[in-house]
């Protein structure tokens, strides 16, 4: 396991650098309100390049530009925001036909981030929307290009071909849940809530089958709750800032080892990943507020996913959704 762990660590720390480069550039140029969007878009480019090594990248770039541009205009209208997120979810579900959903799961999160907290990077609505869109696309492209330095071939070498009914229900699930997420994101205009609602939904529904998604939802909710309790405990310990952030990296390292170790459950990985992400993403003084916001958003999204999946399973599970998919090599 030493060699896989070493490779995973190299990729892990390189990924942090690849995501920070666009973010730092955006702040350096003088657009600090777009820093979160740049980080999220860079993360999306990183994952897409790791998974597909450029396959479908042009489609992702165009979709990112269009949706972040539109999100700049609809952010104050809950129904329009819901409609935009409905399209994002349906689009992400539709490209599953070509196996392009799994590693592009971050795509709807970009629009959610803009709806929750539109960057102020230019005077006037149209220039601001155009520049916001450009920042998202540029950050995604830059991170993807940097990732190519280490990633020489795609992680996903085969495409799982699901029955049409499965793909349709997958798009419906994503569309409905993300529409609800977009509606409340526009109402609350809170970046932590909006991003984590959306991120939880797309992670739980990363697989089309209801059985896989239900198990993932339960494990993610359980691991997240335990992880947030750990993070709150660390925050209450009064550690100096440097130890506080060092502890965050320790949790991320453990999560990484949990991910590559055989036989580990998904909830165990989430339990260590959650405090690492929470601790590293904010000041110690802001930990309680950030933790509560993310915890509430995660639990609400997980419960919503479980309700939709339960309804789907009861209505359609006997109608062919459990048909074994085919696997096609690229």
C-alpha positions in Angstrom: 0.0 0.0 0.0 3.0 2.3 0.3 3.3 3.0 -3.4 -0.4 3.7 -3.9 -0.3 5.9 -0.8 2.7 7.9 -2.1 1.1 8.4 -5.5 -2.2 9.4 -3.9 -0.4 11.9 -1.7 1.5 13.4 -4.6 -1.8 13.8 -6.5 -3.5 15.2 -3.4 -1.0 18.0 -2.6 -0.6 18.8 -6.3 -4.4 19.1 -6.6 -4.4 21.7 -3.8 -1.8 23.7 -5.7 -3.7 23.3 -9.0 -6.9 24.7 -7.3 -5.0 27.5 -5.6 -3.3 28.8 -8.7 -6.5 30.2 -10.4 -7.9 31.3 -7.0 -4.8 33.3 -6.2 -4.7 34.8 -9.7 -8.3 36.0 -9.4 -7.6 37.6 -6.0 -4.3 39.1 -7.3 -6.1 40.7 -10.3 -8.5 42.4 -7.9 -11.6 40.2 -7.9 -11.7 38.7 -4.4 -15.5 38.2 -4.5 -14.9 35.6 -7.3 -12.3 33.6 -5.3 -14.8 30.9 -4.2 -16.1 30.5 -7.7 -12.6 30.2 -9.1 -11.8 27.5 -6.5 -14.9 25.5 -7.3 -14.4 25.8 -11.1 -10.8 24.8 -10.7 -11.9 21.8 -8.7 -14.4 20.9 -11.4 -11.6 21.1 -14.1 -9.3 19.0 -12.0 -11.9 16.2 -11.5 -12.9 16.2 -15.1 -9.3 15.9 -16.3 -8.6 13.1 -13.9 -11.6 11.2 -14.9 -11.8 11.8 -18.6 -8.5 13.4 -19.6 -10.2 15.9 -21.9 -13.1 13.8 -23.1 -16.1 16.1 -23.0 -14.1 19.0 -21.8 -15.3 21.4 -24.5 -18.9 20.6 -23.5 -18.1 21.2 -19.8 -16.4 24.6 -20.6 -19.4 25.8 -22.7 -21.9 24.6 -20.1 -20.0 26.3 -17.3 -19.8 29.6 -19.2 -23.5 29.6 -20.1 -24.9 28.6 -16.7 -22.6 31.0 -14.6 -23.6 33.8 -17.0 -27.3 33.0 -16.5 -26.9 32.6 -12.8 -25.6 36.2 -12.5 -29.0 37.4 -13.8 -31.4 35.1 -12.0 -29.8 35.0 -8.5 -32.4 37.3 -7.0 -35.4 35.4 -8.5 -36.0 32.1 -6.7 -38.2 30.6 -9.5 -35.7 31.6 -12.2 -32.9 30.1 -10.1 -34.9 26.9 -9.7 -35.4 26.7 -13.5 -31.7 27.2 -14.1 -30.7 24.5 -11.6 -33.3 22.2 -13.1 -31.6 22.6 -16.4 -28.2 22.0 -14.8 -29.4 18.8 -13.2 -31.2 17.5 -16.3 -28.1 18.3 -18.4 -25.8 16.5 -16.0 -28.1 13.5 -16.0 -28.5 13.5 -19.8 -24.7 13.3 -20.5 -24.7 10.1 -18.4 -25.7 8.4 -21.6 -22.1 9.0 -22.8 -20.6 8.3 -19.4 -19.8 12.0 -18.7 -21.7 12.5 -15.4 -19.5 10.8 -12.9 -16.4 13.1 -13.1 -18.3 16.3 -14.0 -20.4 16.2 -10.9 -19.1 19.7 -9.8 -20.8 21.4 -12.8 -24.1 22.4 -11.0 -22.1 23.7 -8.0 -20.7 26.6 -10.1 -24.1 28.0 -10.9 -25.2 27.5 -7.2 -22.2 29.5 -6.0 -23.1 32.4 -8.3 -26.8 32.3 -7.3 -25.9 32.2 -3.6 -23.3 35.0 -3.8 -22.9 36.7 -7.2 -19.3 38.0 -7.7 -19.0 41.8 -8.1 -16.2 42.0 -10.6 -17.4 44.7 -13.1 -19.8 47.7 -13.3 -23.0 46.9 -15.0 -25.0 43.7 -15.0 -23.9 42.5 -18.5 -20.2 43.1 -18.0 -20.3 41.6 -14.6 -22.0 38.4 -15.9 -19.6 38.1 -18.8 -16.6 38.5 -16.5 -18.0 36.1 -14.0 -18.5 33.5 -16.7 -15.0 34.1 -18.0 -13.5 33.6 -14.5 -15.3 30.3 -14.1 -14.3 29.0 -17.5 -10.7 30.3 -17.2 -10.2 28.7 -13.8 -11.6 25.4 -15.0 -9.3 25.4 -18.0 -6.2 26.4 -16.1 -6.7 23.7 -13.4 -7.4 21.1 -16.1 -4.2 22.0 -18.0 -2.1 21.9 -14.8 -3.7 18.5 -14.0 -2.4 17.2 -17.3 1.1 17.5 -16.0 0.5 14.5 -13.6 -2.4 12.7 -15.2 -1.4 10.9 -18.4 -4.5 8.8 -18.9 -8.1 8.9 -17.8 -9.2 7.2 -14.6 -12.4 6.1 -16.3 -11.4 3.8 -19.2 -14.9 2.3 -19.7 -18.4 3.7 -20.0 -21.2 2.1 -18.2 -24.2 2.0 -20.6 -27.4 2.2 -18.6 -30.9 1.5 -19.9 -32.8 4.6 -21.2 -35.2 4.4 -18.3 -32.4 4.6 -15.8 -30.9 7.6 -17.5 -34.2 9.4 -17.7 -34.9 8.8 -14.0 -31.4 9.9 -13.1 -31.9 13.2 -15.0 -35.3 13.7 -13.3 -33.8 13.0 -9.8 -31.0 15.5 -10.4 -33.3 18.1 -12.0 -36.0 18.0 -9.3 -33.6 18.1 -6.4 -31.3 20.8 -7.8 -34.3 22.9 -8.7 -35.4 22.9 -5.1 -31.8 23.6 -4.1 -31.7 26.5 -6.5 -35.0 28.0 -5.2 -33.8 28.0 -1.5 -30.3 29.1 -2.5 -31.8 32.2 -4.1 -34.0 32.9 -1.1 -31.2 32.6 1.6 -28.4 34.0 -0.5 -25.9 32.2 1.7 -22.9 30.7 -0.1 -22.2 27.9 2.5 -25.8 26.7 2.4 -26.3 27.0 -1.4 -23.0 25.3 -2.3 -23.3 22.5 0.3 -26.9 21.7 -0.6 -26.0 21.3 -4.2 -22.7 19.5 -3.5 -24.4 17.0 -1.3 -27.1 16.3 -3.9 -24.7 15.6 -6.7 -22.4 13.5 -4.6 -25.2 11.3 -3.3 -26.7 11.0 -6.7 -23.4 10.4 -8.4 -24.6 6.9 -9.4 -27.9 6.4 -11.3 -29.2 3.4 -9.4 -31.5 4.1 -6.5 -30.0 1.3 -4.4 -26.4 2.6 -4.7 -27.6 6.2 -4.1 -29.7 5.3 -1.0 -26.7 3.6 0.6 -24.5 6.5 -0.2 -27.0 9.0 1.2 -27.3 7.2 4.5 -23.5 6.8 4.8 -22.8 10.4 3.8 -25.3 11.7 6.3 -23.9 9.5 9.1 -20.2 10.3 8.3 -20.9 14.0 7.9 -22.6 14.3 11.3 -19.8 12.5 13.0 -17.2 14.5 11.1 -18.9 17.8 12.0 -18.9 16.8 15.7 -15.2 16.1 15.5 -14.6 19.5 13.8 -16.6 21.3 16.5 -14.6 19.5 19.2 -11.3 20.6 17.6 -12.6 24.1 17.3 -13.5 24.2 21.0 -10.0 23.0 22.0 -8.4 26.4 21.6 -5.5 25.2 19.5 -3.2 27.9 18.0 -3.9 28.7 14.4 -1.0 26.7 13.0 -2.0 23.6 14.9 -5.6 24.1 13.9 -4.7 24.0 10.2 -2.2 21.3 10.7 -4.9 19.2 12.3 -7.0 19.8 9.2 -4.3 18.3 7.0 -4.0 15.3 9.3 -7.7 14.6 8.9 -7.4 15.0 5.1 -4.5 12.6 5.0 -6.4 10.0 7.0 -9.4 10.5 4.7 -7.1 9.9 1.7 -5.7 6.7 3.2 -9.3 5.6 4.0 -10.2 6.1 0.4 -7.4 4.0 -1.1 -7.4 1.3 1.6 -9.4 -1.8 0.6 -12.5 -2.7 2.6 -13.2 0.7 4.1 -16.7 2.0 4.2 -17.8 5.3 2.5 -19.0 6.7 5.8 -15.5 6.2 7.4 -14.0 8.2 4.6 -16.6 11.0 4.9 -16.1 11.1 8.7 -12.4 12.1 8.3 -12.9 14.2 5.2 -15.5 16.4 6.7 -13.5 17.8 9.6 -10.5 18.3 7.3 -12.6 20.3 4.8 -14.3 22.3 7.6 -11.2 23.1 9.5 -9.2 24.2 6.4 -11.9 26.4 4.9 -12.3 29.0 7.5 -10.9 30.9 10.5 -11.1 29.2 13.9 -13.3 32.0 15.1 -15.8 31.2 12.3 -15.8 27.5 12.8 -19.1 27.1 14.7 -21.1 29.1 12.3 -19.6 27.5 9.2 -20.0 24.0 10.7 -23.6 24.5 11.6 -24.5 25.9 8.1 -22.8 23.0 6.3 -24.2 20.4 8.7 -27.8 21.7 8.3 -27.4 21.9 4.5 -25.9 18.4 4.3 -28.6 16.8 6.4 -31.5 18.5 4.6 -30.1 17.5 1.2 -29.5 13.9 2.3 -33.0 13.6 3.6 -34.4 15.1 0.4 -32.4 12.7 -1.7 -33.7 9.7 0.4 -37.3 10.8 0.0 -37.0 11.2 -3.8 -35.2 7.8 -4.1 -37.8 6.1 -1.9 -40.6 7.4 -4.1 -38.8 6.4 -7.2 -38.0 2.9 -5.8 -41.6 2.3 -4.8 -43.0 3.4 -8.2 -40.5 2.2 -10.7 -38.0 -0.3 -9.3 -39.9 -3.2 -10.7 -40.1 -1.6 -14.1 -36.6 -2.2 -15.3 -34.5 0.2 -13.3 -32.6 -2.8 -11.9 -31.6 -4.1 -15.3 -27.8 -4.8 -15.3 -26.0 -2.2 -17.4 -23.4 -2.8 -20.1 -19.8 -1.7 -19.9 -18.1 -0.4 -23.1 -14.4 0.3 -23.3 -13.2 3.6 -24.8 
